[in-house]
Amino acid sequence: MIATVTLNPALDVILEVDSLKLDHYNKVLNAHLTSGGKGINVSKAVRGCGRETIAIGFLGGGRGRIIEEELRGLGITTNFWHIEEKTRSNTIIWDKEKSQHTLLSEPGPKVTEYDLEMLQSIFYRVMSQCSIVTLSGSLPRGVPVDVYANLISMAKERGVKTILNTSGEQFIKGLEGGPFLAKPDLRESNKVFDIVIDKEKDAIKAAKEVVYRGAEIGVVSLEQEKDIIATRDKLWFAETTYHKIVNLIGAGDALVAGLAIALTEEEKSFEDAIEFSMACALASALREEEEFSSREEVERCLQWAKVKKM
């Protein structure tokens, strides 16, 4: 089974408008709610590919109950710890005319030391059922920045491979736990280790630094449809060649899901795993919704996923 950790999930409010006008009246054409947060998005993509997954993290209040009910309705096993404060919400504005998505993200709720102890206990038990776990996204208030490093160490004790996908100090601290694979989240600043990822050489430098700091595999995104993948002695360049993108929100999480799935399928080579993950990201980016719903969609996208050793 593939486990996902989302410490700061969200209830996403998606608003569709014809053309977003700042400082002006905007009429909403359609609105709907869906569960969000990077790890939850990974679980949804894993389940979309027909694989079993369990979602772990913190939930609170009515928003938390809505998220849990939705995930269970999708066939995703849940084992969240419920906290006193309510789960945050995100607002996503979809501008149809420009085909642009704008994300407004709330800060997370306050988590107590006791809450964190209970979450770690749940995590340790769940690891006995899993072969790989992804640790994704931001942290709610009250959670220390070394939390991912601690969870990675616990997973490794259980013989479980780990994928780290977050940003900032928690990413740098998380590398100290020695994750199997690590991918920095570049959405906010397009920068990691004070390296601005503008060119291929920057992405290569950053991916090598991810490995140097403790990960076995480093993945760094370059522009919208390209990635650099590094190990201690090898480099790969991956890209998708179909460019009619509809929605990039969630594509990075789909890529992580693809890596998690492929790394549990022994018949796949590492290059096959990279291709599959790129196809997952593309399948997500070609839909107006935040995630694809079948492995067939991913398989169709494999024709546009290209990987070469550098």
HELIX and SHEET records of a PDB file:
HELIX    1   1 LYS A   38  GLY A   48  1                                  11    
HELIX    2   2 GLY A   61  GLY A   73  1                                  13    
HELIX    3   3 GLU A  113  VAL A  126  1                                  14    
HELIX    4   4 MET A  127  GLN A  129  5                                   3    
HELIX    5   5 VAL A  147  GLU A  157  1                                  11    
HELIX    6   6 GLY A  168  LEU A  175  1                                   8    
HELIX    7   7 GLU A  200  TYR A  212  1                                  13    
HELIX    8   8 ALA A  251  LEU A  263  1                                  13    
HELIX    9   9 PHE A  270  ALA A  285  1                                  16    
HELIX   10  10 ARG A  295  CYS A  301  1                                   7    
HELIX   11  11 LEU A  302  TRP A  304  5                                   3    
SHEET    1   A10 THR A  77  ILE A  83  0                                        
SHEET    2   A10 THR A  53  GLY A  60  1                                        
SHEET    3   A10 ILE A   2  THR A   6  1                                        
SHEET    4   A10 ILE A 132  SER A 136  1                                        
SHEET    5   A10 LYS A 161  ASN A 165  1                                        
SHEET    6   A10 LEU A 181  ALA A 182  1                                        
SHEET    7   A10 ILE A 217  LEU A 222  1                                        
SHEET    8   A10 LYS A 226  ALA A 230 -1                                        
SHEET    9   A10 LEU A 235  THR A 240 -1                                        
SHEET   10   A10 ALA A 305  LYS A 309 -1                                        
SHEET    1   B 4 VAL A  28  GLY A  36  0                                        
SHEET    2   B 4 ALA A  10  VAL A  17 -1                                        
SHEET    3   B 4 ARG A  88  ASP A  95  1                                        
SHEET    4   B 4 GLN A 100  SER A 105 -1                                        
SHEET    1   C 2 LYS A 191  VAL A 192  0                                        
SHEET    2   C 2 ILE A 195  VAL A 196 -1                                        
END                                                                             
